């Protein structure tokens, strides 16, 4: 559930932990879709598409360990 605006008269309760996790997942999908091959789905078989998803996810994961000065 997306939280209500701050200026709403009657705020709707929401779970902040679930919202934070949802936001993290959505940002991950946005980063994965930067790979043109994933966004346009060039692969014909589901196995090769899943394999490229694993490669793209591993590339995102390894970028966390690189020291960028």
N, C-alpha and C positions, 0 to 999 in steps of 0.2 A: 504494500500500500504506500502510495506517495503521500508525504506529509502535506497538510494544508498550508495556505499562505499565512504569514505571520500576522497580517492585519485582519484575519477572519474573526468575527465576533464570537462564534462558538467553535472553538478548535476541535477538530476530529482527532481522537486518539490514534496513534500508530506505533508500531513496534520499531524502535530505532535500530536494533541489532539486525533484524530482518532486512530493513531498508538499506543498511550499510552493506550487507552481503549482496543484495540485489544490485546495488550500484557497482560493486566490484566486478560482478559477473558481466554486467552490461559494458563496462569499460574494457574488459578482456575481449569480448566479442568485437568491440569497435577496433581494438588493436589488431585482432586477427583479420578483420575485413580490410585492413590496409594492404594485405597481400592480394593482388589483383586476381590471382589464380583461384583463391578461395571465394572472393566476392562474385565472380562471374561463373564459377563452377565449370571449369574447362574439362575436368576429368569425367570420363564416361562411366566408370564403375564406382560403386560406393566404397570398395576396398582402397582404391587409389586415392579417392577424395579423403577418406579417413586417414590414410597414411600422410597426406600432405598437411592435414590438420595437426597431426602429431609433430611433424617437422616444424610447422609455424609456431606451435605452442612451445616446443623445445627452444626455438630461437628466441622467443620472448622471455622464456625462463632464464636462459643463459645471459641475456642482456643485463640482468640484475647483478651479475657477478663481475661485470667489466668495470674497470676503474676509468671513469671518464673525467678528464681534467679540464 
